[in-house]
Amino acid sequence: MRAHPTAAETPARFCYQISSQQLLYLPSPMSLVKRQKFEEENHDDTSYEALVFEGHEGPVITAKFSGDGKFVASGGLDRQILLWVLPNEAIETETEASIGSISGHKNGITSLMWSSDDSHLYSASADSTLALWDLKTGKKLLKFQGHKSVVNQLDLSSQMASVGDDGRCLIWDPRSKHPVASIETNYPLTSVVVTENRVYFSGIDPTIYAYDLRHTEKSIWEETVHEDTVTSLSLNESTLFSSSQDGTLRSYDAQSFVAQGISRVKPEIYADLDVGTDNFLLRSTVNRAGDRLFCGSADKTVTVWDVHSSRIVSKLASQSGTIIDVDLHPTENILLSTSVDGTIVIREY
C-alpha cells in the first residue's frame, strides 16, 4: 500500500444521551478508553486532559466523527473498522467506549466517511475496493469495484469520489457498485475532495486537478506548486488547502474562474511541517471558521497554523508516534488524531 507501508470528570460537552437504536452494539474486541493528562508542548505550565481510544493493532490510518458528533469510526492497517461512542454518563467502565467492530476488507482501511444521517459508513481499503456498511446490522450492503490497486482516499457529497494507486479518480453514485465516471492520470493519486459539482484531487505528481462532475473529459484548472507528493486536500467554502511531503501547506482560490492577471495560488506558505520518513499520508483539515489549519506530523503533534498570518500557533502533543489523520468535531472545538502508535486521541483545542 503506497504511503501507508485523561480528567476526574468528562467534559460536559461529551455528555450525550445515546439512543440504542442509533447504532447496533456489535461484538467488539477488547478496547479501552482512557482519560489521560498530557503536557502541552511549548507551554511549560500547561497541561490538558484527553480521551485515548485503544483497540487497533498497529497504525490507525483514518478516523471520522459522525455528523451528530456522538460517535467516531476508525480504521487501521489491522483491516478493522472500530465504532466508538463518545463518553456519556452511562459509561462507567473503561471497556465500554468501543461499541462495535466491522470486518470484511482484505487489507488496511485507508479512508472512512459517514452517510448524511449517520446510519451507514463508507470505507476505502488497500484491497482495491470500497464498501458501504449498514451500522444497524453490521452487514456490507455494497462492494464498490473499479480500482485496480490501493484505494487511498474517498470523499462523499451527493456523489462519491475515490482515488488510488492506479492513477484513477472514480466518481460513484453512492447507491451503485459501479463507477459512473473515471478520470485517468499517469501517477498514483492520494487525496480527493468532492462537492455537489466539483472534484479536486492530487497525488505523487503534485499537480492539483479540478473537474466539473458534469464534464469530466477536461479539467477546469490545474496547479502545480508543491515539490513532492500531495498527501491531503481540504476545502473551506471557495478556498482549497493542500499539504505535501515537501513540508508545506498551500491554499488556492477554488472557484471555476479567476480574474485575468490574478493568481489562483494564494501567497501564504504554511511551512515547517515535519513529514518524517515513515512515508504515511499525513492528513490535514481546516476549521469551520476557515482561520486554522490542522495537520498530522511526524513530530508526534498536531501542527496548527493561523490561515491569515501563515504562522504556526500550536503544536498539540498527544501521542507517542507519527500522527496520521486529524478530524474536527462538527459543532465543538474538539479534534481527534490517529497515530502509528495504534491510538485515537480526542481533545479540546
N, C-alpha and C positions, 0 to 999 in steps of 0.2 A: 504494500500500500504506500504510494508515494506521499512523502511528507507527513505520514502518520506512522514510520518504520514499525470559655463559653459562658455565665451570669447566674446570680441567685434566682432571678426571675426572668422569664421570657419577656422580651419587649412587647408592649401592649399591641403593637401593630401586627404581631404574629398570632394574635388570639382570634381565630376564626371558628365559626360553627360549621362543621363539615357534615354535609348530608351523606348518609351511607349509600345513597343512590347515585352520587356523582361519579364514583369510580368503584370498580369491583375490587375487593380486597383479595388479591390473588396470592397464592403461596409465594413466599419470599425467602431468599437466602438470609442467613443471619446478617443483619445490618444494624449499624448504630448511628444515632445522632448524639453528638456531644456538645456541651456548651464549654467553650474554651476561651481563655484570655490570651491575647497577643499584644506584644509591644509594637507600637506604630513606628515605622522607620522614619528617621529624620525628626522625631519628636521624643526627646529623651524621657519626658514625664508623662507621655500619653500612652494609654492602653485602651483596648476595646475588647468587647466580647462578641463572639461569633458562634454560629452553629456549624458544626463539622459533620457532614454525612459520610459514613464509611460503609461500603458494601461491594464496590467493584474490586476485581482482582486485576491490577495493572492500571495503566493510564486511563483517565476519563477524558474522552475526546470532546464531548459535547454535553450541554445541559441547557434546558429552557424552562422558564416559568410558564405556567398555564396562563391563559388570558385573564382569569379572575385573580391570579396571584396567589392561589391557595395551594398549588401543587408544583412540583418540579419533576421533570423527566430527565434522566441522564443516560448516556450511552458510552461504552468504552471498548477498548481493544479485546475485552473478555467476551464480546459478542452479546452482552446482556444489555437490556433496557430496564432500568430501575425506575419505579414511580415512588415519589416521596410526598408526604403531606407536611406542610409547614406546621410547627408545633402549635397546639391549642390546649386549652385547659383539660381536655380529655386524655391527653397523652401523659402518662405517669412514669413509664419506664423507657430506658434507652433503646429498646428493641422495636418500638412501635412506629418509628418515623418512616421506615420503608414499608409501603403498603402493597407493593406488587413488583413482580418481575416478568419480563416478556422475553422469550427466546424464540428463535426462528431463523435469524440470519446466520450465514455460514462463515462470516468474517467480521471484523470490527465494525462498530457503529460509528459513523462519521458525522452524522447530522440528524437533528430532530426538529419537528415543527408540530405544534398543537393545531387542531382544527379550530374554527372560529367559535364553536360552542364548547370546546374542551372535552368533547365526548370521544374524540378519535385522535390518534397520533400517527404522524408520518415519519418514516425513518429512511435514512440512506446508509449504505454499507459498502465496505471494501469487497463484498462478494459480487459486485456489479449490479445489484438490484436495489429498488426502493420498495417500501411496503406501507400499507395502511392497516392500522390496528384498531379494533373496537375495544375501548377501555372498560366496558361493562362485562365483556365476555373473555377478554384477553386473546381473542382469535384474530388471525390475519384475514382481512377482508379482500385485499388486493395485493398482488405482486406486480410491480411495475418493471417491465423488462425492455431494454433498449440500449443500455450502455454495454460496452464490451470489456470494461475494466473497472477499476476502483471508482466508485461514486464519491466525490469529495465533499459535496455540499448540496443541499436543496433549500429552496425558499418557496413560500406559499402566499398567494394572493387569491384572486378569483381563479387563477391558473397556477400551476406548479411548475417550477423550473429546477433543473438539476444539471450539475457539471461533473466531469470526470477525467480520469487519466487518458481516456480515449480521445480527448480534444473536442468533445461534443457538448453543446448546451442543448438539452432536450426540454421541450415545452409539453406539458401534460394537462389534460382535463383530469382533475383530481379524482374523478369517478370512473376513469377508464385506464386499463392497464397498458395501453399502447400510446406512445407519444403522438401529439398532433402536429409537431414541427420539430425540426432538427437543424441546428446551426453548427457547421463543421469548421474546426480550426486545425492548425498543424501541430499544436503543442498541448500538453495536459492542462486542463482548466481546474482551478482550485477554489474559486469563490464566485457567488452569484447572488444578485438581488432582483426580485421581480415585483412589479406593481401591477395595477389594473391593465396598463397598456404598454409597459416598457420592461425590458430585461437588460441588466448590466452584468457583465462577467469578465473575468480575467484569470491569469494563471502563470505558468512557467515563463512564457513570453509575457512580459509585464504590460502589454498593451491592454487598456480597458476598452471594452466594446459596449456600445449602447444600441439596442434594436427596438423598433416598434413591433409589438407582437402581432400586429395585423399585416406586416410586410417584412418577413424575416429574410428576404432574399438579399438585402443590403443594409449595412449598419447606418444608423443616424449620425453617429460620431464615434471617433476613436482617439484615444490619447495615450501616449507612451511617455511617462515621466520617471517612473521607478527604474532602478538599475538591476533589480533582481525580482524573483517571484512575488507576485501579489498574493498575500495569504488571506486577505479578508476585505470585504466591501460592506458598507453600511450607508443607509440613506436617511436624511432628515429633511423632509419637505423637498426643496429643489437642490439640496447640496448632497453630493455623494462623497464619501470618505473612503480612502484605501489605506491599507497597511501592507508593508512589504518586508521581505527578508533583507532588504538593504538598510534596515534600521530606521526607516522614516514612515510617517503617515502623511498623506496629501489630501486635498479637497478640490472639488470640481463643481462648476455650475452644471447641473444635470438636465437643464431644460433642453428641449429639442434644438432651439436656435439661440445663438448669442449674437449681439450686435457686431457688425464688422469692425475689426480692429481691437475687439475685446477678447482677451484670452479666456478660454473655458477653465483653464487651470488656475486656481487661486494661489496667491503668492505665499501663503503660510506654509512653512515646513515644520512638521512635528517630529523632532529629531530625538536621538539618544535612546531609541528602543533597543533593549538587549534581546537579540533574537537567538543567541546561544548557538550550539552545534548539534542539538538533538534533531533538527530538521522537521519539527512539528509545525503545523499550520497554526500560527498564533492568531487568534480571532480578536476583532475589535468591534466596538459599538459606540454609538453616540446617544446621549440622553435626550429626553423629550424636549427640553428647552433648546437643544442644539448648541449648548455652550461648553460641554465637557465631552472629551473623547476618552474611552477606556480601552486598554489593550492588555492581553496577557503578555507575560515577559519571562525570559529565561532567568532573570534575577530573583525569581520567586515572589514577585509582586504584581499587582495590577497597576500599571502605569497610567496616570491620568493627566491629560493636557487641557489647558484652557484654549478653547477653539479660537478666540479672538486674539490673544497675545501669543499663542503657539508655545507657551512655556509649560513645563511640567509643574503641576501644582500639588500632586500627591503621588506617593508610591505606597500602595496599600498591601502590606505584608500579611500573608495568612497561611501559606502552605510551604512544604519542605522541598518542592521541586518546581520545575518549569510550569507556569500557569498557561494553559492552552486556550480555554474558552471563557468568555465572560457574557453575562446577560443581566439586564436590568429589570427590576420588578415593574409591572405595568402602572402602578399608582403610587408607590412609596420610594423613598431614597434608599433602596436596598439593592445590593448586587450579589450575584453568585459568581464563583470562579471554579474552574475544574483544573486538575493538575495531574502530572505524571505520577504523583505520589498516591493516586487512587482515591482522592477525596474530592468532595464538593463542599466549598465553604460559602456560607450565606452571612452577610454582614451589612451594616449600615454604611453609607458613605456621605 
